[in-house]
Amino acid sequence: MHPIFFTEKGVFVETKRSNPDLDLELLQGYLDSLGKTIVEQMFALYCQQVEIYLNDIENAQLNDSLTGWQDHCHKMKGAAASVGMYQLHGQLKLLEKTEVSKEKKSVLLKELRLSNEHAILAFKNWLVTI
């Protein structure tokens, strides 16, 4: 069931694409085929693994390793996509290809950490609605 919103011009129902953070179509497919318990397990695994990915990205940044940066961003990008974190996936897609200075990557990494926290919160909020 989709939430209902009231606007000045009337009522509308939120569509699956109205959440910019999550790919709700993909997640609904997971729910339909795998069930909520498996989706929760997938999310828990993502939360464990993402710490490793973020630490690996940070190490690549600190060592000024372009290939390390690209490889670890790529891995995290795949993990984000697999749990339907649409916005985070898009951000990682850009980061994976960036060739900026070590200092700029430090800023990008901080932004990535915040975006990841936001995506995790969005996923948790979605989970309580199903």
ZIFEN-V816622 format. One record per residue. N is the residue number from 1. PHI is phi in radians with two decimals (999 if undefined). Layout:
# ZIFEN-V816622
n & phi
N & PHI
N & PHI
This chain:
# ZIFEN-V816622
n & phi
1 & 999
2 & -1.71
3 & -1.08
4 & -1.91
5 & -2.07
6 & -1.84
7 & -2.15
8 & -1.04
9 & -1.62
10 & 2.37
11 & -1.99
12 & -2.44
13 & -1.79
14 & -1.11
15 & -1.66
16 & -1.10
17 & -1.55
18 & -1.43
19 & -1.74
20 & -1.24
21 & -1.47
22 & -2.15
23 & -1.52
24 & -1.18
25 & -1.14
26 & -1.07
27 & -1.14
28 & -1.13
29 & -1.06
30 & -1.06
31 & -1.04
32 & -1.12
33 & -1.63
34 & -1.96
35 & 1.62
36 & -1.12
37 & -1.04
38 & -1.17
39 & -1.07
40 & -1.11
41 & -1.16
42 & -1.06
43 & -1.14
44 & -1.08
45 & -1.12
46 & -1.01
47 & -1.07
48 & -1.23
49 & -1.19
50 & -1.12
51 & -1.11
52 & -1.13
53 & -1.04
54 & -1.12
55 & -1.15
56 & -1.14
57 & -1.12
58 & -1.09
59 & -1.07
60 & -1.11
61 & -1.13
62 & -1.10
63 & -1.53
64 & 0.94
65 & -1.72
66 & -1.12
67 & -1.16
68 & -1.09
69 & -1.00
70 & -1.11
71 & -1.09
72 & -1.31
73 & -1.10
74 & -1.08
75 & -1.10
76 & -1.17
77 & -1.03
78 & -1.11
79 & -1.13
80 & -1.10
81 & -1.12
82 & -1.18
83 & -1.87
84 & 1.30
85 & -1.47
86 & -1.03
87 & -1.12
88 & -1.10
89 & -1.01
90 & -1.09
91 & -1.10
92 & -1.17
93 & -1.04
94 & -1.27
95 & -1.09
96 & -1.00
97 & -1.70
98 & -1.28
99 & -2.22
100 & -1.78
101 & -1.17
102 & -0.98
103 & -1.15
104 & -1.14
105 & -1.12
106 & -1.07
107 & -1.15
108 & -1.07
109 & -1.15
110 & -1.06
111 & -1.12
112 & -1.11
113 & -1.06
114 & -1.14
115 & -1.09
116 & -1.12
117 & -1.05
118 & -1.10
119 & -1.14
120 & -1.10
121 & -1.10
122 & -1.07
123 & -1.15
124 & -1.06
125 & -1.11
126 & -1.14
127 & -1.01
128 & -1.29
129 & -1.57
130 & -1.82
